[in-house]
Amino acid sequence: MKTEMETQTKDIAAQDPSRRKFLKESTALMGGLVIGFYLPMKGGRAYAAEAPPKPVYPPNAFIRIAADDSITIVVNKSEMGQGVYTSLPMLIAEELEADWSRISVESAPVAAVYNHTAMPMQLTGGSSSIPSSWEQMRRVGASGRILLIRAAAQQWGVPESECHAENSQVIHVSGKKLSYGKLADAAAKLPLPDNVALKLPKDFKIIGKATKRLDTPAKINGSAQFGLDVYLPGVLTVLIARSPVFGGKVKSFDAAEARKVSGVQGVYQVPTGIAVAASGFWPAKTARDLLEIEWDEGPGAALSTSKMRAEFLALANQPGAVARKDGDIVQGFKKAHKSVSAEYEIPYLAHATMEPLNAVVDLKPDHCSIWTGTQMQTMDAMMAAKTAGLKPEQVEIHTTFLGGGFGRRANPRSDFVIEAVQVAMAVGQPVKVVWTREDDMRGGNYRPMWADHIEAGIAKDGKPLAWKHTLVGQSIVADTAFAGFLVKNGIDVTSVEGAATLPYVIPNLQVELHSPKNEVPVQWWRSVGHSHTAFVVETMIDELAHLAGKDPVAYRLTILPADSRYRGVLQLAADKAGWGKKKLPAGHAYGVAVHKSFDSYVAEIAEVSLENGKIRVHRVVAAVDCGLVINPDGVRQQIEGGIVYGLSAALHGAITLENGRVMQSNFHDYAPLRFSEMPQVEVHIVASSEPPTGIGEPGVPPIAPAVANAVFKLTGKRLRRMPFDQETFV
């Protein structure tokens, strides 16, 4: 039977009216040129935006050029700190030959023209913004440049070949010039060219140059609008008392005391719990705390992570669904000169975004406006429409800045958006549903908990001969619209990525998977499956290097394919760190790990010591190969951020349950990395002419194994359980 989500995804895909008609009806022109078209990742025809006689809101298209020479780039990806409000405009501006100082950015509305190039929906995730938009955005810019040159040539009565564009001007060989603003109206009337020539990398003026982010000033001066900043006339702030146990339902409640709180406008039962609507946050919070609720907790009350850990470890020693099988592992182990086995335990993790979840909903009988920081606009609009009984085109989503996403705001079930619409339906006026930090921390949708078992054997020359890896953890895509193409033969590819795709030459290799189910909601977390498989794989490879009596870097280079791009980042990181050459302070040691995720290769070397029996990371040297780089500053920022995020999880992160209840609630017991713990980070970029690949997540996976491998060097103890602060070293 098809799931409801699968049906809705097909509905999304079916929404593809004439794009020319769509653009004509929804493009806003402020007396200038608008360029916007849909470009599938492979092939397809682009359509020019035709100017309507009057401005129409919302704006649609990727470029707007106004008469005052200002250029607005409409960005179809969510800005959550990863820098797409700068990197995507850089792609357009490069080919447009635009004056970068005149560029501004707007968030795209929800419309088919803004869909991801690889799938029929508008979303931001999987470190795919640049890879998916690399050609599309450049073609948008190049088409705009051609139209402007054509308009100028016609105005001057000269051949187009005598004109070129530069710094938001079209220049004739004679020296006469026209600014883009003066040409915009005329260019808007011209048909979009069928074919455009894109620049060669040697001719880039903007791409590849360190560029300050366009969103920084607004974030510094406070004008940037996050979801929590949105206010509407008459809006009520709503907090919801949700079940303390996943899957629990309200049995009965008493709101008498809550209703007495000044400012409280109403208390409502909604599908997810009891909602308190008030004039502001604190009245709503105070009243919610006074609610008396009896819960039907259901089977989720029996959950405890300690019990689950034992069950998962037992499964890890049983045959699972085969994700990869090379050679014959039975014979491989028989021939092995030495072998080792290990079990790994990896906890649930919260996304812990700095801005907790929130959404503002203004619901009318024939229209619904939503303001929220979302990574999955199309799905949220579809689900909101279904919830409110509206047509998808009657739902308007305004994407605000996201105070962190890490995957949580790309919920395949649109949980927090649906809930806000349900509240608006109950209250009957605009609502602002706010999650507290505690609500967010205990609200589920975690990175899954994992238990892994690995057996590995080496030949007499030390090279790996046999490798069997069994993984146990919940599927993040089961029963969602993504299961159809991410679950194959019982294997959730996001569960085994990085494990079934390890790059080392191992003739006898088998990877197996168990995907148990329980009531704990799980979801992708920054770097998804790689967030745990890199730790398991790279610490075990380090064990094999020790078993073989080899240097960890040299060992990896020996067992990597000769043409592997892993080698470049590994060698660069080792060189920059001074691996094997630099004398470290007494009590310090290096650990190394290398991993590929989202088609980018990252090696990290961590310099570690022990202070008062606890791990102290002093320095991290990272090397990254992410293809052709758009903004080097952005690449460095993302690798640095990934190291912070991954190190927070490695040292401290764990969500635990007892009697079905999440034990952690805020940053005091789910600690991010503190300033005092922050290592010095160096990021080195491998020069490449390959197409750009993802960068938002690949910095996360290597840091935990690099630190663990350094600890082994210091202590002789292997770390196979996260977080590391569970360990004390004396």
Residue pairs with C-beta under 8 A, 6 or more apart in sequence:
3 479
3 480
3 481
3 483
5 412
5 413
5 479
5 480
5 481
6 481
6 483
6 484
8 379
8 382
8 383
8 386
8 481
9 120
9 121
9 481
9 484
11 382
11 392
12 120
12 121
12 378
12 379
12 382
13 120
15 112
15 120
15 392
16 112
16 120
17 112
19 37
19 38
19 47
19 112
19 113
20 47
20 48
20 50
22 60
22 111
22 112
22 113
23 36
23 37
23 47
23 48
23 49
23 50
23 60
23 61
23 113
24 49
24 50
24 52
25 52
25 56
26 56
26 58
26 60
26 111
27 34
27 36
27 49
27 50
27 51
27 52
27 56
27 59
27 60
27 61
28 34
28 55
28 56
28 57
28 58
28 59
28 60
28 64
29 51
29 52
29 55
29 64
29 188
30 55
30 64
30 66
30 67
31 66
31 67
31 184
31 185
32 64
32 65
32 66
32 67
32 181
32 184
32 185
32 188
33 63
33 64
33 65
33 144
33 147
33 148
33 180
33 183
33 184
33 185
33 187
33 188
34 49
34 51
34 59
34 60
34 61
34 63
34 64
34 65
34 188
35 48
35 49
35 61
35 62
35 63
35 140
35 143
35 144
35 147
35 192
36 49
36 60
36 61
36 62
36 63
36 74
36 113
36 140
37 46
37 47
37 48
37 49
37 61
37 62
37 113
37 139
37 140
37 143
37 192
38 44
38 46
38 47
38 112
38 113
38 115
39 46
39 117
39 135
39 136
39 139
39 140
40 117
41 117
41 118
41 132
41 135
41 136
45 194
46 139
46 143
46 192
47 192
48 143
48 147
48 190
48 191
48 192
49 60
49 61
49 188
50 188
51 188
51 189
58 109
58 396
59 72
59 74
59 106
59 109
60 74
60 108
60 109
60 111
60 113
60 114
61 74
61 113
62 73
62 74
62 76
62 92
62 137
62 140
63 71
63 72
63 73
63 74
63 92
63 96
63 140
63 141
63 144
64 71
64 72
64 74
65 71
65 144
65 148
65 180
65 181
65 184
65 187
66 72
66 181
66 184
67 181
67 182
67 184
67 185
68 181
69 99
69 102
69 168
69 179
69 180
69 181
70 102
70 104
70 181
71 93
71 96
71 98
71 99
71 102
71 103
71 104
71 168
71 180
72 103
72 104
72 105
72 106
73 88
73 89
73 92
73 93
73 103
73 104
73 105
73 106
74 105
74 106
74 107
74 108
74 114
75 84
75 85
75 88
75 89
75 105
75 106
75 107
75 108
76 108
76 114
76 115
76 122
76 133
77 84
77 88
77 124
77 129
77 133
78 84
78 107
78 124
78 373
78 374
78 375
78 377
78 399
78 402
78 405
78 409
79 85
79 107
79 215
79 401
79 402
80 124
80 373
80 375
80 401
80 402
80 403
80 404
80 405
80 406
80 409
81 402
81 404
81 405
81 641
82 129
82 634
82 638
82 695
82 696
83 213
83 631
83 634
83 637
83 638
84 124
84 129
84 130
85 105
85 213
85 214
85 215
86 211
86 212
86 213
86 214
86 215
86 631
86 634
87 129
87 130
87 630
87 631
87 634
88 129
88 130
88 133
88 137
89 103
89 105
89 214
90 206
90 207
90 211
90 630
90 631
91 130
91 133
91 134
91 137
91 138
91 141
91 207
91 630
92 98
92 137
92 138
92 140
92 141
92 144
93 100
93 103
93 141
93 206
94 138
94 141
94 199
94 204
94 205
94 206
94 207
95 138
95 139
95 140
95 141
95 142
95 144
95 145
95 198
95 199
96 141
96 142
96 144
96 145
96 165
97 145
97 165
97 166
97 167
97 168
98 141
98 167
98 168
98 180
99 167
99 168
100 206
100 211
102 168
103 214
104 214
105 214
105 215
107 398
107 399
107 400
108 114
108 122
108 399
109 396
109 397
109 398
110 122
110 377
110 378
110 381
110 395
110 396
110 397
111 122
112 120
114 122
114 377
115 121
115 122
115 378
116 122
116 123
116 128
116 132
117 132
117 133
117 136
118 128
118 132
120 378
121 376
121 377
121 378
121 379
122 376
122 377
122 378
123 375
123 376
123 377
123 378
123 379
123 410
124 375
124 376
124 405
124 410
125 375
125 376
125 407
125 410
125 524
126 528
126 598
126 694
126 697
127 597
127 598
127 600
127 693
127 694
127 695
127 696
127 697
127 698
128 598
128 694
129 696
130 630
130 692
130 693
130 694
130 695
131 599
131 691
131 692
131 693
131 694
134 691
134 692
135 198
138 198
138 199
139 196
139 198
142 196
142 197
142 198
142 199
143 192
143 193
143 196
144 187
145 165
146 193
146 196
147 187
147 188
147 190
147 192
147 193
148 165
148 170
148 180
148 183
148 184
148 187
149 160
149 163
149 164
149 165
149 170
150 160
150 187
150 190
151 170
151 183
151 186
151 187
151 190
152 163
152 170
152 172
152 178
152 183
153 159
153 160
153 162
153 163
154 186
155 178
155 183
155 186
156 163
156 172
156 176
158 172
162 172
162 173
163 170
163 171
163 172
163 173
164 170
164 171
165 171
168 179
168 180
168 181
169 177
169 178
169 179
169 180
170 177
170 178
170 180
170 183
171 177
201 207
201 208
201 628
201 689
207 628
207 630
208 628
208 629
208 630
208 632
209 631
209 632
210 631
210 632
210 633
211 631
211 633
211 634
212 633
213 633
213 634
215 224
215 401
218 224
219 401
224 401
225 400
225 401
226 355
226 373
226 400
226 401
226 402
226 403
227 355
227 358
227 359
227 360
227 371
227 372
227 373
227 400
227 401
227 402
227 403
228 355
228 358
228 403
228 434
229 400
230 360
230 371
230 398
230 400
230 432
231 360
231 432
232 360
232 362
232 430
232 432
233 430
234 429
234 430
235 360
235 362
235 429
235 430
235 431
235 432
236 265
236 277
236 278
236 279
236 427
236 429
236 430
236 431
236 432
237 277
237 278
237 279
237 280
237 281
237 283
237 284
237 431
237 432
237 434
238 275
238 276
238 277
238 278
238 284
238 423
238 427
238 431
238 432
238 433
238 434
239 275
239 276
239 281
239 284
239 285
239 288
239 433
239 434
239 436
239 439
240 270
240 272
240 273
240 274
240 275
240 276
240 288
240 419
240 423
240 433
240 439
241 273
241 274
241 275
241 276
241 288
241 291
241 293
242 272
242 273
242 439
242 443
243 249
243 250
243 273
243 295
243 297
244 295
244 297
244 442
244 660
244 661
245 295
245 297
245 298
245 300
245 301
245 303
245 519
245 659
245 660
245 661
246 300
246 303
246 444
246 519
246 520
246 521
246 660
247 297
247 298
247 299
247 300
247 519
248 295
248 296
248 297
248 298
248 300
248 301
248 660
249 295
249 296
249 298
250 269
250 273
250 274
250 293
250 294
250 295
250 296
251 294
251 295
251 296
252 293
252 294
253 269
253 274
253 291
253 292
253 293
253 294
254 291
254 292
254 293
255 267
255 274
255 276
255 287
255 291
255 292
257 290
257 291
257 292
258 264
258 267
258 276
258 287
258 288
258 290
258 291
259 267
259 287
261 278
261 283
261 286
261 287
261 290
262 283
263 278
263 279
263 280
263 283
263 284
264 276
264 277
264 278
264 279
264 283
264 284
264 287
265 277
265 278
265 279
265 427
266 276
266 277
266 427
267 274
267 275
267 276
267 277
267 287
267 291
268 274
268 275
268 277
268 423
268 426
268 427
269 275
269 426
270 419
270 422
270 423
270 426
271 419
271 422
272 419
272 422
273 293
274 288
274 291
274 293
275 423
275 426
275 427
275 433
276 284
276 287
276 288
276 291
277 284
277 423
277 427
277 431
278 284
278 287
281 434
284 434
285 436
297 660
298 519
299 519
300 518
300 519
300 520
300 660
301 659
301 660
302 659
302 660
303 518
303 519
303 520
303 657
303 659
303 660
304 657
304 658
304 659
304 660
305 347
305 348
305 449
305 655
305 656
305 657
305 658
306 656
306 658
308 449
308 518
308 657
309 345
309 449
309 451
311 516
312 449
312 450
312 451
312 472
312 473
312 514
312 516
313 343
313 345
313 451
313 453
313 472
315 451
315 470
315 472
315 514
315 516
316 343
316 451
316 452
316 453
316 470
316 471
316 472
316 514
317 453
317 470
318 470
318 514
319 512
320 470
320 471
320 472
320 512
320 513
320 514
321 489
321 490
321 491
321 512
321 513
321 514
321 515
322 491
322 510
322 511
322 512
323 491
323 496
323 499
323 500
323 511
323 512
323 513
324 496
324 500
324 509
324 510
324 511
325 509
325 510
325 511
326 506
326 507
326 508
326 509
326 510
327 507
327 508
327 509
328 508
329 466
329 467
329 468
329 508
329 509
329 510
331 508
332 457
332 465
332 466
332 467
332 507
332 508
333 339
333 455
333 457
333 465
333 466
333 468
333 508
335 457
335 459
335 465
335 466
336 457
336 458
336 459
336 465
336 466
337 457
337 458
337 459
337 460
337 465
338 457
338 458
338 547
338 548
339 455
339 456
339 457
339 458
339 466
340 455
340 456
340 457
340 540
340 543
340 544
340 547
341 453
341 454
341 455
341 456
342 453
342 454
342 540
342 543
342 718
342 720
343 451
343 452
343 453
343 720
344 450
344 451
344 452
344 453
344 454
344 535
344 536
344 539
344 720
344 721
345 450
345 451
345 720
345 721
345 722
346 449
346 450
346 451
346 452
346 532
346 535
346 536
346 721
346 722
347 449
347 653
347 654
347 655
347 656
347 722
347 723
348 446
348 447
348 448
348 449
348 520
348 522
348 654
348 655
348 656
348 657
349 446
349 447
349 525
349 531
349 649
349 653
349 654
349 655
350 440
350 441
350 446
350 447
350 653
350 655
350 664
350 670
351 404
351 405
351 406
351 407
351 408
351 445
351 446
351 447
351 525
351 526
352 404
352 406
352 440
352 441
352 648
352 653
352 667
352 670
352 672
353 402
353 403
353 404
353 405
353 406
353 408
353 409
353 440
354 403
354 404
355 373
355 402
355 403
355 404
356 434
356 435
356 436
356 437
356 439
356 440
357 408
357 409
357 416
357 435
357 439
357 440
357 443
358 372
358 373
358 416
358 432
358 433
358 434
358 435
359 370
359 371
359 372
359 416
359 417
359 419
359 420
359 432
359 433
360 370
360 371
360 372
360 420
360 430
360 431
360 432
360 433
361 368
361 369
361 370
361 384
361 420
361 421
361 423
361 424
361 430
361 431
361 433
362 368
362 369
362 370
362 424
362 430
363 388
363 421
363 424
363 425
363 430
366 390
366 394
367 390
367 394
367 395
367 396
368 384
368 385
368 388
368 390
368 394
368 395
368 396
368 421
368 424
369 396
369 398
370 380
370 381
370 384
370 395
370 396
370 397
370 398
370 417
370 420
370 421
371 397
371 398
371 400
372 380
372 397
372 398
372 399
372 400
372 409
372 416
372 417
372 420
373 399
373 400
373 401
373 402
373 403
373 405
373 409
374 380
374 397
374 399
374 402
374 409
374 410
374 417
375 402
375 405
375 407
375 409
375 410
376 409
376 410
376 411
376 412
376 414
377 397
377 399
379 412
379 414
379 481
380 397
380 414
380 417
381 392
381 395
381 396
381 397
382 392
382 395
382 414
383 413
383 414
383 417
383 418
384 390
384 395
384 397
384 414
384 417
384 418
384 421
385 391
385 392
385 394
385 395
387 418
387 421
387 422
387 425
388 395
388 421
388 424
388 425
402 409
406 525
406 526
406 645
407 523
407 524
407 525
407 526
407 528
408 445
408 523
408 525
409 416
410 523
410 524
411 417
411 445
411 523
412 477
412 480
412 481
412 482
412 523
413 480
415 445
415 521
416 433
416 435
419 433
420 431
420 433
423 431
423 433
424 430
424 431
435 443
437 665
437 666
437 667
438 665
438 666
441 655
441 662
441 664
441 665
441 666
441 670
442 661
442 662
442 664
442 665
444 520
444 521
444 522
445 521
445 522
445 523
446 520
446 521
446 522
446 523
446 525
446 655
447 522
447 523
447 524
447 525
447 531
447 532
448 473
448 474
448 475
448 476
448 495
448 522
449 473
449 474
449 520
450 471
450 472
450 473
450 532
451 472
451 473
452 469
452 470
452 471
452 472
452 532
452 536
453 469
453 470
454 467
454 468
454 469
454 470
454 536
454 540
455 466
455 467
455 468
456 464
456 466
456 467
456 468
456 540
456 543
456 544
457 464
457 465
457 466
457 467
458 464
458 465
458 544
458 547
458 548
459 465
461 548
462 544
462 547
462 548
462 549
462 550
462 555
462 558
463 505
463 548
463 558
463 559
464 504
464 505
464 506
464 544
464 559
465 506
465 507
465 508
466 506
466 507
466 508
466 509
467 506
467 508
467 509
467 510
468 509
468 510
468 511
468 512
469 499
469 510
469 511
469 512
469 536
469 537
470 511
470 512
470 513
470 514
471 495
471 496
471 499
471 511
471 512
471 513
471 514
471 533
472 513
472 514
472 516
473 495
473 514
473 515
473 516
473 532
474 515
474 516
474 517
474 518
474 520
474 522
475 483
475 487
475 492
475 494
475 495
475 515
475 522
476 492
476 494
476 495
476 522
476 523
476 524
476 528
477 483
477 486
477 487
477 492
477 494
478 487
478 492
478 515
478 517
483 492
486 492
486 493
486 494
487 493
490 513
490 515
491 513
492 513
492 515
493 500
493 529
494 524
494 528
494 529
495 513
495 515
495 529
496 511
496 513
496 529
496 533
497 528
497 529
497 530
497 533
497 597
498 529
498 530
498 533
498 534
498 537
498 595
498 596
498 597
498 701
499 511
499 529
499 533
499 536
499 537
500 511
501 596
502 537
503 560
503 561
503 564
503 566
503 596
504 541
504 556
504 559
504 560
505 559
505 560
505 561
506 559
519 660
520 657
525 531
526 642
526 645
526 696
526 697
526 700
527 534
527 597
527 598
527 642
527 646
527 697
527 698
527 700
527 701
528 597
528 697
530 595
530 597
530 697
530 698
530 700
530 701
531 646
531 649
531 700
531 701
533 701
534 593
534 595
534 597
534 701
534 702
534 704
534 705
535 650
535 701
535 704
535 705
535 708
535 722
537 595
537 705
538 593
538 594
538 595
538 702
538 705
538 706
538 709
539 593
539 705
539 708
539 709
539 718
539 719
539 720
541 552
541 555
541 556
541 559
542 552
542 591
542 592
542 593
542 705
542 708
542 709
542 712
543 718
544 555
545 551
545 552
545 555
545 556
546 552
546 712
548 555
550 558
551 580
552 591
552 592
552 709
553 570
553 574
553 579
553 580
553 592
556 566
556 570
556 592
556 594
557 567
557 570
557 571
560 566
560 567
560 570
565 596
565 601
565 625
565 686
566 594
566 596
566 601
566 603
568 601
568 623
568 625
568 686
569 594
569 601
569 602
569 603
569 623
569 624
569 625
569 686
570 592
570 594
570 603
570 623
572 603
572 623
572 684
572 686
573 579
573 592
573 594
573 603
573 604
573 605
573 621
573 622
573 623
573 684
574 580
574 592
574 603
574 605
576 621
576 623
576 682
576 684
577 590
577 605
577 607
577 619
577 621
579 590
579 592
579 605
584 590
584 607
585 609
587 609
587 610
587 714
588 607
588 608
588 609
588 618
588 714
589 607
589 608
589 609
589 710
589 711
589 713
589 714
590 605
590 606
590 607
590 608
590 710
590 713
591 605
591 606
591 608
591 705
591 706
591 707
591 708
591 709
591 710
591 711
591 712
591 713
592 603
592 604
592 605
592 606
592 706
592 709
593 603
593 604
593 701
593 702
593 703
593 704
593 705
593 706
593 709
594 601
594 602
594 603
594 604
594 702
595 601
595 602
595 698
595 701
595 702
595 705
596 602
596 698
597 694
597 697
597 698
597 700
597 701
598 693
598 694
598 695
598 696
598 697
598 698
599 626
599 627
599 693
599 694
600 624
600 625
600 626
600 627
600 693
600 694
600 695
600 698
601 624
601 625
601 626
601 686
601 698
602 622
602 623
602 624
602 625
602 639
602 698
602 699
602 701
602 702
603 622
603 623
603 702
604 620
604 621
604 622
604 623
604 643
604 699
604 702
604 703
604 706
605 620
605 621
605 622
605 706
606 617
606 619
606 620
606 679
606 703
606 706
606 707
606 709
606 710
607 617
607 618
607 619
607 620
607 679
607 710
608 615
608 616
608 617
608 618
608 707
608 710
608 711
608 714
609 616
609 618
609 714
610 616
610 711
610 714
610 715
610 729
613 728
613 729
613 730
614 725
614 728
614 729
615 651
615 707
615 711
615 724
615 725
615 727
615 729
616 677
617 647
617 651
617 677
617 679
617 707
618 679
618 680
619 679
619 680
619 681
619 682
620 643
620 679
620 680
620 681
620 682
620 703
620 706
621 682
621 684
622 639
622 643
622 681
622 682
622 683
622 684
622 699
622 702
623 683
623 684
623 685
623 686
624 635
624 639
624 683
624 684
624 685
624 686
624 695
624 698
624 699
625 685
625 686
625 688
626 635
626 685
626 688
626 692
626 693
626 694
626 695
626 698
627 688
627 689
627 690
627 691
627 692
627 693
628 688
628 689
628 690
628 691
628 692
629 635
629 685
629 688
629 692
630 692
632 685
634 695
635 683
635 685
635 695
636 683
636 685
638 695
638 696
638 699
639 681
639 683
639 695
639 698
639 699
640 681
640 683
640 699
641 699
642 696
642 697
642 698
642 699
642 700
642 703
643 679
643 681
643 699
643 700
643 703
644 672
644 673
644 678
645 699
645 700
646 699
646 700
646 701
646 702
646 703
646 704
647 673
647 677
647 679
647 703
647 704
647 707
648 671
648 672
648 673
649 704
649 722
649 723
650 703
650 704
650 707
650 708
650 722
650 723
650 724
651 673
651 677
651 707
651 723
651 724
651 725
652 670
652 671
652 672
652 673
652 723
652 725
653 670
653 671
653 722
653 723
654 664
654 670
654 722
654 723
655 662
655 663
655 664
655 670
656 662
656 663
656 664
657 663
663 669
664 670
704 722
707 724
708 718
708 719
708 724
711 717
711 719
711 724
711 729
712 718
712 719
714 729
715 729
717 727
717 729
719 727
